[in-house]
Amino acid sequence: MNKNQRTKNQSRRRFLGNSAALAAASMIPFNYAFTNPSETEAGKKLDSNFGGVSIGTITYSWRSMPGGLENIVKYCKECGISSIELMSGDLETFLGAPENPMTAIFKSMAPPPPPKPGEKPAPRRRPEFTEEQKAQIEKYNQQMTTFRVDVDMNKVAAARKLLDDAGIKAHIVKFSPSRWADEEIEYAFKVAKAMGARGVSEEISEAAAKKLAPFAEKHGMYVVFHQHMQFAETEGFSYDPYIAVSPAIMFNFDSGHFWGSTGIHPNEILKKYHERIFSIHIKDKTGPDAEVPNTNQVWGQGQMPLEDVLLLIKKEKWPIYCDIELEYEIKPWSDAVHEVKTCVNYARQILM
């Protein structure tokens, strides 16, 4: 057994060894069980920085829960989280965006079959729209452009205050705006900056890098690119061409997708590119050579070297946001808030 595996197993034993205490505490009201101490002390706010490492979540982790910015704040409080990558949908709803007719259309469709272990989820099939639906979508797109161009910045200030009052910071807003018109991209960076974020995130592509970098530079912000399986699936894939485009380009390194698809230790990327990695997504997965390869797992049950990753960031004191991305199957007796809270406690035990 190598040192990394031995250390990881020891960490899992420490964590799982407390399972009886965790189970007992789950019957205690939340105000007494696993509440961040700073939240319960008068005059203090949430603080999920453990040992100098910021542990947060992308709010996509709560996609199975009722949405809305107020609910995001509630979930952060329940999990003891003070740092988030904020999905734009909840923010724009708070700001008064029109309702997307696609939501109702997709809800009416049968879901795709669940993926087999190690396979990507099947893309949701686009329906054949009726003429009425096409008209609704066209109207919505026009309304969204108008809404974004004419956004009420007082509402943005109210959204920022809602987070600030709870001690929550959105370090990124995930607008994914590379296909938007220029005036809407302006809106994305303006609103994200007003929310106190340092970056706008998008899925990685060379076209998006070239389009969004000038807007990031103009606003004194970052465009932060997220990757999936590109390191494994795209021959010669590297961050280097993106770095060459602009100093305003940073990366949201998905350490779980990287490990699950390549089997290469994520610390290799962190050591090489830490100055350009703004945040990482953390999760547990099996590796590409496992019997059930590249599959999301409950933390501590996969092969992803989570402890190595977090301890390296702690040791080097790199200012990298570490965001939980909850993607494993949630059992019927649990929910996404409970599972994220468990992940927070797992990370805290490693770092404290």
C-alpha positions as CSV (number, residue, x, y, z in Angstrom):
1,M,0.0,0.0,0.0
2,N,1.5,3.4,-1.0
3,K,1.7,6.4,1.3
4,N,-1.2,8.2,-0.4
5,Q,-3.6,5.3,-0.2
6,R,-2.6,4.6,3.5
7,T,-3.2,8.3,4.4
8,K,-6.5,8.3,2.6
9,N,-7.6,5.1,4.3
10,Q,-6.7,6.6,7.7
11,S,-8.8,9.7,6.9
12,R,-11.7,7.5,5.9
13,R,-11.4,5.5,9.1
14,R,-11.4,8.7,11.2
15,F,-14.5,10.0,9.3
16,L,-16.4,6.8,9.2
17,G,-15.4,6.0,12.8
18,N,-17.5,8.9,13.9
19,S,-20.6,7.5,12.0
20,A,-22.3,6.5,15.3
21,A,-21.9,10.0,16.6
22,L,-23.1,11.5,13.3
23,A,-26.2,9.3,13.4
24,A,-26.9,10.4,16.9
25,A,-26.4,14.0,16.1
26,S,-28.8,13.7,13.1
27,M,-31.6,13.4,15.6
28,I,-30.6,16.6,17.4
29,P,-32.2,19.9,16.1
30,F,-30.0,21.6,13.6
31,N,-29.3,24.5,15.9
32,Y,-27.3,22.1,18.0
33,A,-26.0,19.6,15.5
34,F,-23.1,20.4,13.1
35,T,-24.0,24.1,13.1
36,N,-21.0,26.2,12.3
37,P,-20.0,27.6,15.7
38,S,-19.6,31.1,14.2
39,E,-23.2,31.0,13.1
40,T,-24.6,30.5,16.6
41,E,-22.4,33.1,18.3
42,A,-23.9,36.5,18.6
43,G,-22.5,39.0,16.1
44,K,-20.6,36.4,14.0
45,K,-21.4,35.0,10.6
46,L,-20.8,31.8,8.6
47,D,-17.2,30.8,8.0
48,S,-16.4,27.7,6.1
49,N,-12.7,28.4,5.9
50,F,-10.9,25.5,7.5
51,G,-7.2,25.6,8.1
52,G,-6.8,28.5,5.6
53,V,-8.7,26.6,2.9
54,S,-12.1,27.9,1.6
55,I,-14.6,25.1,1.4
56,G,-17.8,26.1,-0.5
57,T,-20.1,24.7,-3.1
58,I,-21.5,25.4,-6.5
59,T,-25.2,25.9,-6.0
60,Y,-25.8,23.4,-8.8
61,S,-25.4,20.9,-5.9
62,W,-28.8,21.9,-4.7
63,R,-30.5,21.5,-8.1
64,S,-32.9,18.9,-6.7
65,M,-34.1,21.3,-4.1
66,P,-36.6,24.2,-4.4
67,G,-34.7,27.1,-6.0
68,G,-34.5,30.8,-5.4
69,L,-31.8,33.0,-3.8
70,E,-33.6,33.0,-0.5
71,N,-33.4,29.2,-0.5
72,I,-29.7,29.3,-1.4
73,V,-29.1,31.4,1.7
74,K,-31.1,28.9,3.8
75,Y,-29.1,25.9,2.4
76,C,-25.8,27.7,3.1
77,K,-26.8,28.3,6.7
78,E,-27.9,24.7,7.1
79,C,-24.6,23.4,5.7
80,G,-22.4,26.1,7.4
81,I,-21.1,27.4,4.0
82,S,-19.9,30.9,3.5
83,S,-18.6,30.7,0.0
84,I,-20.4,29.8,-3.3
85,E,-20.2,29.6,-7.0
86,L,-23.7,31.0,-7.7
87,M,-25.7,29.6,-10.6
88,S,-27.2,32.5,-12.4
89,G,-30.8,31.2,-12.6
90,D,-31.5,31.7,-8.9
91,L,-30.0,35.2,-9.1
92,E,-31.9,36.3,-12.2
93,T,-35.2,35.0,-10.8
94,F,-34.6,37.2,-7.8
95,L,-33.8,40.1,-10.1
96,G,-37.2,39.7,-11.8
97,A,-36.3,37.8,-15.0
98,P,-39.2,36.5,-17.0
99,E,-40.1,32.8,-16.6
100,N,-38.5,30.5,-19.2
101,P,-41.1,28.6,-21.1
102,M,-38.5,25.8,-21.7
103,T,-38.9,24.9,-18.1
104,A,-42.5,23.8,-18.5
105,I,-41.7,22.2,-21.9
106,F,-38.9,20.0,-20.5
107,K,-40.9,19.1,-17.4
108,S,-43.6,17.7,-19.6
109,M,-41.0,15.3,-21.3
110,A,-40.1,11.9,-20.0
111,P,-36.6,12.0,-18.5
112,P,-33.8,10.2,-20.3
113,P,-32.8,6.7,-19.0
114,P,-30.2,6.8,-16.2
115,P,-26.6,6.3,-17.4
116,K,-24.9,3.0,-16.9
117,P,-21.9,3.1,-14.5
118,G,-19.0,5.0,-16.0
119,E,-21.1,6.5,-18.8
120,K,-22.0,10.1,-19.3
121,P,-25.7,11.0,-18.8
122,A,-27.6,10.9,-22.0
123,P,-28.3,14.4,-23.3
124,R,-31.9,15.4,-22.9
125,R,-33.6,15.1,-26.2
126,R,-34.8,18.5,-27.7
127,P,-38.5,18.3,-28.4
128,E,-40.1,19.2,-31.7
129,F,-41.6,22.5,-30.8
130,T,-45.1,23.5,-31.8
131,E,-45.5,26.8,-33.6
132,E,-47.0,28.2,-30.4
133,Q,-44.0,27.1,-28.4
134,K,-41.6,28.5,-30.9
135,A,-43.4,31.9,-30.5
136,Q,-43.2,31.6,-26.7
137,I,-39.5,30.9,-26.9
138,E,-38.8,33.8,-29.3
139,K,-40.8,36.2,-27.1
140,Y,-38.9,35.0,-24.0
141,N,-35.5,35.5,-25.7
142,Q,-36.5,39.1,-26.5
143,Q,-37.7,39.7,-23.0
144,M,-34.5,38.3,-21.5
145,T,-32.4,40.6,-23.6
146,T,-34.5,43.6,-22.6
147,F,-34.4,42.5,-18.9
148,R,-30.6,42.1,-19.0
149,V,-29.9,45.4,-20.8
150,D,-32.2,47.3,-18.5
151,V,-31.5,45.4,-15.2
152,D,-32.4,47.3,-12.1
153,M,-29.1,47.6,-10.2
154,N,-31.1,48.3,-7.0
155,K,-32.3,44.8,-7.1
156,V,-28.8,43.6,-7.6
157,A,-27.8,45.5,-4.5
158,A,-30.6,43.8,-2.6
159,A,-29.4,40.4,-3.8
160,R,-25.9,41.3,-2.6
161,K,-27.2,42.4,0.7
162,L,-29.1,39.2,1.2
163,L,-25.9,37.2,0.9
164,D,-23.8,39.8,2.8
165,D,-26.2,39.8,5.8
166,A,-25.9,36.0,6.0
167,G,-22.1,36.1,5.7
168,I,-22.1,34.4,2.3
169,K,-19.8,35.5,-0.6
170,A,-20.4,34.5,-4.2
171,H,-16.8,34.3,-5.6
172,I,-18.1,33.3,-9.0
173,V,-21.4,33.8,-10.8
174,K,-22.0,31.1,-13.5
175,F,-23.7,33.0,-16.3
176,S,-22.1,31.0,-19.1
177,P,-22.6,34.0,-21.4
178,S,-20.3,33.2,-24.4
179,R,-23.3,32.8,-26.8
180,W,-25.0,36.0,-25.7
181,A,-25.0,39.3,-27.5
182,D,-22.3,41.8,-26.4
183,E,-24.7,43.9,-24.4
184,E,-25.8,40.8,-22.4
185,I,-22.2,39.9,-21.8
186,E,-21.6,43.4,-20.4
187,Y,-24.6,42.7,-18.1
188,A,-23.1,39.5,-16.9
189,F,-19.8,41.0,-15.8
190,K,-21.5,44.2,-14.4
191,V,-23.9,42.2,-12.3
192,A,-21.3,39.6,-11.1
193,K,-19.0,42.4,-10.1
194,A,-21.8,44.2,-8.2
195,M,-22.5,40.9,-6.4
196,G,-19.0,40.9,-5.1
197,A,-17.8,38.1,-7.4
198,R,-14.3,38.1,-8.9
199,G,-15.3,36.1,-11.9
200,V,-17.9,34.8,-14.4
201,S,-17.7,31.1,-15.2
202,E,-18.2,29.4,-18.5
203,E,-17.5,26.0,-20.1
204,I,-14.1,25.9,-21.7
205,S,-13.6,26.5,-25.4
206,E,-11.2,28.5,-27.4
207,A,-14.0,30.5,-29.0
208,A,-15.4,31.4,-25.6
209,A,-11.9,32.4,-24.3
210,K,-11.4,34.8,-27.2
211,K,-14.9,36.3,-26.9
212,L,-15.1,36.7,-23.2
213,A,-11.6,37.7,-22.2
214,P,-11.9,41.4,-23.4
215,F,-15.0,41.8,-21.3
216,A,-13.3,40.4,-18.3
217,E,-10.3,42.7,-18.8
218,K,-12.6,45.7,-19.2
219,H,-14.3,45.0,-15.9
220,G,-11.2,44.1,-14.0
221,M,-12.5,40.6,-13.5
222,Y,-11.8,37.0,-14.5
223,V,-13.5,34.7,-16.9
224,V,-13.2,31.3,-15.2
225,F,-13.3,28.2,-17.4
226,H,-14.6,24.8,-16.2
227,Q,-13.6,21.5,-17.9
228,H,-15.1,18.1,-17.9
229,M,-13.3,15.2,-19.6
230,Q,-11.2,17.2,-22.1
231,F,-7.9,16.2,-20.6
232,A,-8.8,12.5,-21.4
233,E,-10.9,12.9,-24.5
234,T,-9.2,15.7,-26.5
235,E,-5.7,14.8,-27.8
236,G,-3.1,17.3,-26.6
237,F,-5.5,19.2,-24.4
238,S,-3.8,21.8,-22.2
239,Y,-4.5,25.0,-20.4
240,D,-1.6,26.7,-22.1
241,P,-3.4,28.0,-25.2
242,Y,-6.0,29.6,-23.0
243,I,-3.4,31.2,-20.7
244,A,-1.8,32.8,-23.8
245,V,-5.1,34.6,-24.7
246,S,-5.3,36.9,-21.7
247,P,-4.2,37.3,-18.1
248,A,-7.9,37.6,-17.3
249,I,-8.5,33.9,-18.0
250,M,-8.5,31.6,-15.0
251,F,-9.6,28.1,-14.5
252,N,-12.2,26.2,-12.4
253,F,-10.3,22.9,-12.4
254,D,-12.8,20.0,-11.9
255,S,-10.4,17.7,-10.0
256,G,-13.0,14.9,-9.9
257,H,-13.7,14.8,-13.7
258,F,-9.9,15.0,-14.2
259,W,-9.2,12.1,-11.9
260,G,-12.1,10.0,-13.0
261,S,-11.3,10.3,-16.7
262,T,-7.5,10.2,-16.7
263,G,-6.4,8.5,-13.5
264,I,-3.7,11.2,-13.1
265,H,-3.3,12.7,-9.7
266,P,-5.0,16.1,-9.7
267,N,-2.1,17.6,-7.8
268,E,-0.1,17.4,-11.0
269,I,-2.3,20.0,-12.5
270,L,-2.5,22.0,-9.3
271,K,1.3,22.2,-9.0
272,K,1.7,23.3,-12.6
273,Y,-1.1,25.8,-12.9
274,H,-2.0,26.9,-9.4
275,E,-1.3,30.5,-10.2
276,R,-4.1,30.4,-12.9
277,I,-6.5,28.1,-11.0
278,F,-9.2,30.3,-9.4
279,S,-11.3,27.4,-8.0
280,I,-11.7,23.7,-8.1
281,H,-14.7,21.4,-8.0
282,I,-14.2,18.6,-5.5
283,K,-16.0,15.2,-5.5
284,D,-15.2,11.6,-5.0
285,K,-15.1,9.2,-8.0
286,T,-13.7,5.9,-9.2
287,G,-10.8,6.1,-11.6
288,P,-10.8,5.1,-15.2
289,D,-9.4,1.6,-14.5
290,A,-11.9,0.7,-11.8
291,E,-14.4,-2.1,-12.3
292,V,-17.0,0.6,-12.5
293,P,-15.0,3.4,-14.0
294,N,-15.3,7.2,-13.7
295,T,-18.4,7.1,-11.5
296,N,-19.4,9.5,-8.8
297,Q,-19.3,8.1,-5.3
298,V,-20.3,9.1,-1.8
299,W,-17.3,10.9,-0.3
300,G,-14.9,8.3,1.1
301,Q,-16.2,5.5,-1.0
302,G,-14.4,6.3,-4.3
303,Q,-10.8,6.6,-5.3
304,M,-10.3,10.3,-5.8
305,P,-7.4,11.5,-3.6
306,L,-9.4,14.2,-1.9
307,E,-7.2,14.4,1.1
308,D,-4.1,14.9,-1.0
309,V,-5.7,17.7,-2.9
310,L,-7.0,19.6,0.1
311,L,-3.8,19.2,2.1
312,L,-1.6,20.4,-0.8
313,I,-3.7,23.6,-1.1
314,K,-3.4,24.0,2.7
315,K,0.3,23.4,2.8
316,E,1.1,25.8,-0.1
317,K,-1.4,28.4,1.1
318,W,-2.8,28.8,-2.4
319,P,-5.8,31.1,-2.5
320,I,-7.9,28.5,-4.4
321,Y,-11.6,28.2,-3.7
322,C,-12.6,24.6,-3.2
323,D,-16.2,24.0,-4.1
324,I,-18.2,20.8,-3.5
325,E,-20.1,19.7,-6.5
326,L,-22.6,17.1,-5.4
327,E,-23.2,14.6,-8.3
328,Y,-23.5,11.2,-6.7
329,E,-27.0,9.6,-6.3
330,I,-28.9,10.8,-3.3
331,K,-30.8,8.1,-1.5
332,P,-34.6,8.6,-1.0
333,W,-34.1,9.1,2.8
334,S,-31.7,12.0,2.3
335,D,-31.6,15.2,0.3
336,A,-29.0,17.5,-1.3
337,V,-28.6,19.8,1.7
338,H,-27.9,16.9,4.1
339,E,-25.4,15.4,1.6
340,V,-23.5,18.7,1.1
341,K,-23.4,19.2,4.8
342,T,-21.8,15.7,5.1
343,C,-19.2,16.7,2.5
344,V,-18.4,19.9,4.4
345,N,-17.8,17.9,7.5
346,Y,-15.6,15.5,5.6
347,A,-13.4,18.3,4.3
348,R,-13.3,20.0,7.6
349,Q,-12.0,16.8,9.3
350,I,-9.2,16.7,6.8
351,L,-8.2,20.3,7.2
352,M,-8.6,21.0,10.9
